[in-house]
Amino acid sequence: MASLATSISGSSNLVFVNSSVDHPLADSYNAALLSSVQRSSGAPKKQGEAPIDDMTQHPLAQARLWNRATKFILGLQLLVAALGYLGGYLAGGPETAWAALMGGLISFISTAYFAFRVFSGRRGRPAKTIVRSFYVGETQKIFLTVALFVVAIVWLEVEFLPMFLTYMAGLMAFWLALLPVMSGANE
């Protein structure tokens, strides 16, 4: 398997897709992430200036970008949980609201765990270690999600449909939050 993640600086948590990976979104993802880091660093981009190849030039901008994105995604998932609770209360009463809140919290807890698991390690790790931590983190996230669903259904005895719908809305919020970066809207 080709190296998936490279360009990890000694003071950054951002992961860039290696240009040797043949994926249609790899180049646009890297370009959007680079332009975001350039803008957040406060350095004006000059016409005809080549993109930054070595991300160690902007470690504070990288940390700021990652922290902002993580906080935004987790905040959006909490908002989805709260809206699910409110919608469940209005549609079906307290039991439905409780179930919807549990679904939103399951998506929030699993995403927060994944972010902590993958990005809290030692910085400047080799690409192979980073990719392995992604796979391990995602596997653990899936097991955690299943365990939280079992706890919610068996122990808390919540209604399945409102819980599952709010969980799915929380997952969609995660992907919708990444859409501007992937589409290049941050340029």
C-alpha positions as CSV (number, residue, x, y, z in Angstrom):
1,M,0.0,0.0,0.0
2,A,1.3,3.4,-0.9
3,S,2.1,5.8,1.8
4,L,-1.1,7.7,2.4
5,A,-0.1,10.4,4.8
6,T,3.0,12.6,4.5
7,S,4.2,16.1,5.3
8,I,3.7,15.8,9.0
9,S,5.8,18.5,10.6
10,G,7.3,18.3,14.1
11,S,4.6,20.6,15.4
12,S,1.5,19.8,13.4
13,N,-1.4,17.4,13.4
14,L,-2.5,18.0,9.8
15,V,-2.3,15.1,7.5
16,F,-1.7,15.7,3.8
17,V,-2.4,13.1,1.1
18,N,0.8,11.9,-0.6
19,S,0.9,12.9,-4.3
20,S,1.8,9.3,-5.2
21,V,-1.7,8.3,-4.1
22,D,-3.9,8.0,-7.2
23,H,-7.1,9.6,-5.9
24,P,-9.2,12.3,-7.6
25,L,-9.7,14.3,-4.4
26,A,-6.1,14.1,-3.2
27,D,-4.7,17.1,-5.0
28,S,-7.8,19.3,-4.4
29,Y,-7.8,18.4,-0.7
30,N,-4.1,19.3,-0.3
31,A,-4.5,22.5,-2.2
32,A,-7.5,23.6,-0.1
33,L,-5.6,22.7,3.1
34,L,-2.5,24.5,2.0
35,S,-4.4,27.7,1.1
36,S,-6.2,27.6,4.4
37,V,-2.9,27.3,6.2
38,Q,-1.5,30.2,4.2
39,R,-4.4,32.4,4.9
40,S,-4.5,31.6,8.6
41,S,-0.8,32.3,8.9
42,G,-1.4,35.9,8.2
43,A,1.0,35.9,5.3
44,P,-0.5,37.4,2.2
45,K,-0.4,35.2,-0.9
46,K,1.4,36.9,-3.8
47,Q,0.3,36.4,-7.4
48,G,2.3,33.6,-9.0
49,E,3.6,32.4,-5.6
50,A,4.3,28.6,-5.5
51,P,2.4,26.7,-2.8
52,I,4.1,25.9,0.4
53,D,5.8,22.5,0.1
54,D,7.2,22.3,3.6
55,M,4.5,22.7,6.2
56,T,7.0,23.2,9.0
57,Q,7.1,26.9,7.9
58,H,3.7,27.4,9.5
59,P,3.3,25.2,12.6
60,L,1.1,27.7,14.5
61,A,-1.2,28.1,11.6
62,Q,-1.5,24.3,11.3
63,A,-2.4,23.8,14.9
64,R,-4.9,26.6,14.8
65,L,-6.5,25.2,11.6
66,W,-6.7,21.6,13.1
67,N,-8.1,22.9,16.4
68,R,-10.7,25.1,14.7
69,A,-11.9,22.2,12.4
70,T,-12.1,19.7,15.2
71,K,-14.0,22.1,17.5
72,F,-16.3,23.0,14.6
73,I,-17.2,19.4,13.8
74,L,-17.7,18.4,17.5
75,G,-19.7,21.6,18.1
76,L,-21.9,20.8,15.0
77,Q,-22.5,17.3,16.3
78,L,-23.5,18.7,19.7
79,L,-25.9,21.1,17.9
80,V,-27.4,18.2,16.0
81,A,-27.9,16.3,19.3
82,A,-29.6,19.3,20.8
83,L,-31.8,19.9,17.8
84,G,-32.7,16.2,17.8
85,Y,-33.7,16.4,21.4
86,L,-35.9,19.5,20.7
87,G,-37.4,17.9,17.6
88,G,-38.0,14.6,19.5
89,Y,-39.6,16.4,22.4
90,L,-42.0,18.3,20.0
91,A,-42.8,15.3,17.9
92,G,-43.1,12.5,20.5
93,G,-42.5,13.7,24.0
94,P,-39.8,13.1,26.6
95,E,-39.1,9.5,25.7
96,T,-38.5,10.3,22.0
97,A,-36.4,13.3,22.9
98,W,-34.2,11.2,25.2
99,A,-33.7,8.7,22.4
100,A,-32.8,11.4,19.9
101,L,-30.4,12.9,22.4
102,M,-28.7,9.5,22.9
103,G,-28.2,9.1,19.1
104,G,-26.6,12.5,18.9
105,L,-24.4,11.8,21.8
106,I,-23.3,8.5,20.4
107,S,-22.1,10.3,17.2
108,F,-20.4,13.0,19.3
109,I,-18.7,10.6,21.6
110,S,-17.4,8.3,18.9
111,T,-16.1,11.2,16.8
112,A,-14.4,12.8,19.8
113,Y,-12.8,9.5,20.7
114,F,-11.5,9.0,17.2
115,A,-10.1,12.6,17.1
116,F,-8.4,12.1,20.5
117,R,-7.1,8.6,19.6
118,V,-5.6,9.6,16.2
119,F,-4.4,13.1,16.8
120,S,-3.1,13.1,20.4
121,G,0.0,11.1,19.7
122,R,3.6,12.2,19.3
123,R,4.0,14.7,16.5
124,G,6.3,14.1,13.6
125,R,5.5,10.4,13.4
126,P,6.3,8.4,10.2
127,A,3.5,8.2,7.7
128,K,3.1,4.4,8.2
129,T,2.5,5.0,12.0
130,I,-0.1,7.7,11.2
131,V,-2.0,5.5,8.7
132,R,-1.9,2.6,11.2
133,S,-3.3,4.9,13.9
134,F,-6.2,5.9,11.6
135,Y,-7.1,2.3,10.9
136,V,-6.8,1.3,14.6
137,G,-8.7,4.5,15.6
138,E,-11.5,3.9,13.1
139,T,-11.8,0.2,14.2
140,Q,-12.0,1.3,17.8
141,K,-14.6,3.9,16.9
142,I,-16.8,1.3,15.3
143,F,-16.6,-1.0,18.3
144,L,-17.3,2.0,20.6
145,T,-20.3,3.0,18.5
146,V,-21.7,-0.6,18.6
147,A,-21.1,-0.7,22.4
148,L,-22.9,2.6,22.9
149,F,-25.8,1.5,20.8
150,V,-26.1,-1.7,22.8
151,V,-26.0,0.2,26.1
152,A,-28.6,2.7,24.8
153,I,-31.0,0.0,23.5
154,V,-30.6,-2.7,26.2
155,W,-29.7,-0.8,29.3
156,L,-31.4,2.6,28.8
157,E,-34.2,1.1,26.7
158,V,-34.5,4.0,24.3
159,E,-36.6,4.0,21.1
160,F,-34.5,2.9,18.2
161,L,-35.7,5.1,15.3
162,P,-35.2,8.5,16.9
163,M,-31.9,7.5,18.3
164,F,-30.7,6.1,14.9
165,L,-32.0,9.1,12.9
166,T,-30.2,11.6,15.2
167,Y,-27.0,9.4,15.0
168,M,-27.1,9.5,11.2
169,A,-27.7,13.3,11.3
170,G,-24.6,13.6,13.5
171,L,-22.6,11.6,11.0
172,M,-23.9,13.7,8.1
173,A,-22.9,16.9,10.1
174,F,-19.3,15.5,10.2
175,W,-19.2,15.1,6.5
176,L,-20.9,18.3,5.7
177,A,-18.4,20.2,7.8
178,L,-15.6,18.8,5.7
179,L,-17.3,19.7,2.4
180,P,-15.9,23.3,2.1
181,V,-12.3,22.0,2.5
182,M,-12.9,19.2,0.0
183,S,-14.6,21.5,-2.6
184,G,-11.9,24.2,-2.4
185,A,-14.3,26.8,-1.0
186,N,-11.7,27.9,1.5
187,E,-9.4,29.2,-1.2
